[in-house]
């Protein structure tokens, strides 16, 4: 079992940068593939990014590729999502997620067993 606690979401302006965090407990962090998802008002939760257990590989959704960077600090059990050049369309609740069932990268919601509580990111125009 893994508990995920998120922090860092807030109101920003278009073009700003923001980093959100997700701290894990309950399991050795480097045995867990991690990901970020987001859910905008009235929309389905969608994949944003995923990172492998030791951070050597990652994948991104096309909509944010080149603007967002996923990273992890296994010594401190923390996952990050750095978001640059934010746009109003990036406004959403952002969720971190973890899975021990996938050894590489995981893009599907069904791949994940554990979820953070969500943190809101609002981008004003």
N, C-alpha and C positions, 0 to 999 in steps of 0.2 A: 504494500500500500504506500502511496506517495501523496503527501499534502503539498499543494502549490499555493503560494501567497503572492499576489501581484501588487505592484505599486507603480506610480509615476504618471498615470494618465491625468490630463488637465486640458484647459482651454488654451489654444495657441492660434496664431495668425497664419494665413496662407504664406508659404515660403519658409516658415520656421522649421527648426529641427527639434526633435524630442526623443528621449530614450525611455522606454518602459522596461520594468524588471519583473522577474518571476523567481522567487526563492523556493527551493524544494526541501522537503524533509521526509524521513521515513524509509529511505532506500538509498543505496549508494548511487550517487547522481550519474556516474559515468556508465551505468547499466541501463540508462533510460534515453531513448530517442525523444527529442523535444520538438514542439512546433508552436507556431502562433496562428490563430484564427481571428476573424473579426466578424461582427454582426452589426450592420447598419439598420437604422429604423425601418421596419417593414420588409426586411430582406432576410434571406437565409444566411446562416453562419458560413463563411467562406474561408478557404485556406489562404494563408499569407506566406508563411515560410516554415521550413523544417531544417533541423540540423542533426547530424549524426552524433553518436554517443560521445565520441572524443573530439568532436568539433572539426573533423577533417573535411567534411563535405556538407553542402547545404543546397537547398532549392528554394525558388521563389515563385510566387504567382506573377503572371505577366503584367498585371496591373500596377505592381509596385517594384518590379525589377529595375535595378539601378538607383532606386531612391531609398530602399530599406536594406538594413543589414542585420542578420541574426547572428548572435554569438553566444558563447557560454563560458562560464568560469567554473570548472569542475571542482576546484579547490574550495570554492565558496558556495557551491550548490546553487548557482544563479544563472538564469537565462536572461538575455537581453534582446531587445529589438530597437535598433536605432533607426529613426525615421527622419529623412531629410526631404527638403522641398515639399513639405506637406501641402495637400490640396483639400478644399472643402469636401471632396468626394471620399477622403480618407476618414471622415467622421464616422465613428463606430465604437462599440464596446469591443475591446481587444481581450482575447483569452489565450492564455498559455495552456499547453496540454502535453502530457507525457505518456509514453508507452514502453513496456518492456517486451512486447510481442514482436516488434519490428527491429531487425538488426541494422538496417540502413537508414533510409529516409522514409518519412510517412506523410502523405499528402491528403489522406482521406480522414474525415471525422471518425469513421468507424474503426480506424486503426488505433485510436487513443483510448486509454483507460482512465486517465486522471485529468482533471480540469481545474484551472484556477477560477477565482471568483469573478473575474472580469474587471477591467479598468477602462473608464470612458476617456476617449480622445475626441475632442471637438475642435475642428479647424474652421475658423471664421474667415470670410472672404474680405 
